[in-house]
Amino acid sequence: MASTPASNSTSTLASVTDSTSVSVLASVSTTRPFFVIVPGASQTPSHYAYLIHLLQSRGYGTLTALLPSCGTTRPVSAEEDAEFIRSRLLLPILDTEKQDVILVMHSYGGLPGSAAARGLGKVDRVADGKTTSVLGQIFIATILPRGGDGADVIATLGGHWPPFINIHEAEGRMKCDQPKVPLYADVASPLDEGAELSSISQSLMCFTSPCPLTSWHSEAFHGRCAYVRCLHDKAISYDIQCAMLEHTEQEWIVRDIATGHSPQLAAPETLRDIILEVGSKLTGERLCVTNLLHAAAKM
């Protein structure tokens, strides 16, 4: 079950500064995980570029891509997005590069990303004679449909489109035409303007097609899923994030960050530290989180 909501903003790294991780981690694991980042709807790899830079600066491999449903002129389902993530982002790293993966997903990306990881958990991969696996999943203010029941994203949102999403039905696309408030309200200027201009349309079908079966509830990922709640989110409110977590009836590693819906732009260093701290728990290794105390002290 989800943890109790934080009482104030000092909890952005609430569980980071516990007795097991309060010290600065000087050593780095020799088997570092590879971070695969799945963008949210209408978001491009450019929206995650600085976060990727921060992770690479700590010595970690990263990979992201433009989802098939983003910027398209044809109908693309959430299932097609999931197949793309599996075949082009996950399996090449696992099977060709022979590296373990931690999956990091934002907003809509939590649906196709988690679906793509089905059968790729450590237990599943060992049973298949494989030596690498998806070690865990980190969800950042994502939707959490279970999937596989025929319902679409809109059904999981109560049957109503979010008021900030504009539907261009004749063109088969959707977009937040005014993304500043719901997505980038706390992003500094002029970065917020660049982020707005970089947002592109999304296939309508990925929200209206059946949700593929996800993997966050599977036995292979029990105790290996984390959720980063955005305290000031105006797209998926903090209360809704908490309610979704409770509804899953699963155990989650939960962290809070004092930002709106786009922490990778509003507080990228803090998000980087949360990802690496959670990654340490998922891998059982001491990852390079050298700025951990500094970040926690500033909150």
C-alpha angles and dihedrals in degrees: 000000000000119000124251112281115260118263096219143359094273086081094073085111093021097147096028094079097055123128093272097054108024094103123082108260107229098170124071127212114254089219102054118185121240116237117223110192121203114199126225125246114301090005121123131202087265090070089063098037097106093045088051090050090052092051093046089049087062090052101261128136116236138187134182136156145186107273116238090241092057119088093357131144094204134065112274123182129214086247091059090050089052092050090051093050091049098045101036105029110024109031095046090056095042101041106025103030092033095221131137115243136217110199116220115191132183129203111311088008090077091073103054092029095057091041089054091056095059109128093010099095120116096260092049094047095047089052088054092050094252124142099205132056148163099278096194149332128246116196119197112199089321134159113252112208114162090217131195094089100093095256120128131219093267091054089054088053091057096271095291131107114237106260094237094058116093116211119215096185098171089058094041093236142109133202142169095243092189103036099161099093102036097038112019108021094126097037112113120248133284089019089064090057092051091048091051093050090047094056112101137187123284129215110263090218095067088067097039101043122085113282111247117237109274128213105219090097096047123110091243091065099039106139090003100094126090131189125204109205117207107219097203099036114151095182100050104014122225090246091054091048090053092046092051091051092050091048092057091063087210133124112256137183099233129198130173128215124191098232142095125257097302109055091158086070102029099045108004097159092052091047090049090054092049091050092051094044092050089043088058090057093046095049099035086228132114105251124195105272097151095154095050100109093040092053093046092049091054095055 
